[in-house]
């Protein structure tokens, strides 16, 4: 199963897990860089579920940055609230988060 095909039940489960987490990756006014993408990639390898905060311009700019991050890291956006997105990518060999069946 690819992370792009999360069911609503799985998204709800991941939202519950991510609720108490703090953002690990921060994107400032300078926008998205290769270093930020690399850092997110490492965080997803370690945690599978990561909050990202983007403090940039308007909503369209934030949405574009989040879309670019998900494409570059192969992750799925579980949810976005304001300037914070919750991203998920299953670990290839040893998943820590076991998703509920559809």
N, C-alpha and C positions, 0 to 999 in steps of 0.2 A: 504494500500500500504506500502510495506517495503522500507526502504531507499536504499536497495541494488538494487532496480529496477528503478533507475532514468532514465528518457528518456533524449535524447540529448537536447531537448528544455528546460527541467528542469535544466540540468547541466549548460547550457548557462545562464539561469536566475540566478542561484546561483553564477556562476563566476562573473557576473555583480555586485551582492550584495557584494561579498567578495573582490572585487578589492580594495576598499579604506580601508579595515580593516588591522590592524596591528596584527602580531602573538601574541596570548595570552599565548600559551604553548610553552616553549623552552626545547629542549633536548640537553644536552651538551655532552662532550666527554665520560662521564661515562655511557651514553646510557640510555636505557629505564628502569624505575623502577616502582614499585607499586604506589609510590607517584605521579609520572607523569601521570600514567593512571587514577588515582583517580581525579587529577586536571583536566584532559581533560574531564572526565565524568561529573564533576560539570559544566565546561564551556559549554559543549554541552547542558546540562539541562537548563542553563541560556540563552544561545545565539542561539542555534541550528546550527549556522554556525561559525566555528572556524578555524583560521589559526594556524598551528603548524610549528615551525622551528626546524629542526634537524641538529645540527652542529656536525656531526659524520663522520668518515672515508669516504668511497667511496659510489658510487651510489647504489650498491647492498645492502650495510648495511642500507642506508637511506630507500630504498624501503622495506626492511624487517621490519624495525621499523614501518614505516607507515602502512604496512599490518597487523602487530601485533596490532597496536593501533586500527585500524578499526575493527578487529575481537573482541578485548576485550571490546570495547565500543559499538558495534553494529551500527557503523556509516558507511557512504559511503565516499570514496574519490572523491571529485568533480574534483579536478585537483592537479597536482604536478608540480611546476616549481622550478628547482634547489633544494635547501634544504628546501623549504616551501610547505606544503600541505594544501589544503582547505578541511575540513571535515564537513559533514552535518549529523545531526540526528534529525528527527522530534520529537518535544515534544509530549509525549503521550496524555496529557489532554488538554493543551492549546497551540497549535502551533502558533508561532508569524509570521512565514514565510509561506505564502500561495503560493504553487507551481502552475505554469500554467498547464492546462490540456495537456495531450499528444497531 
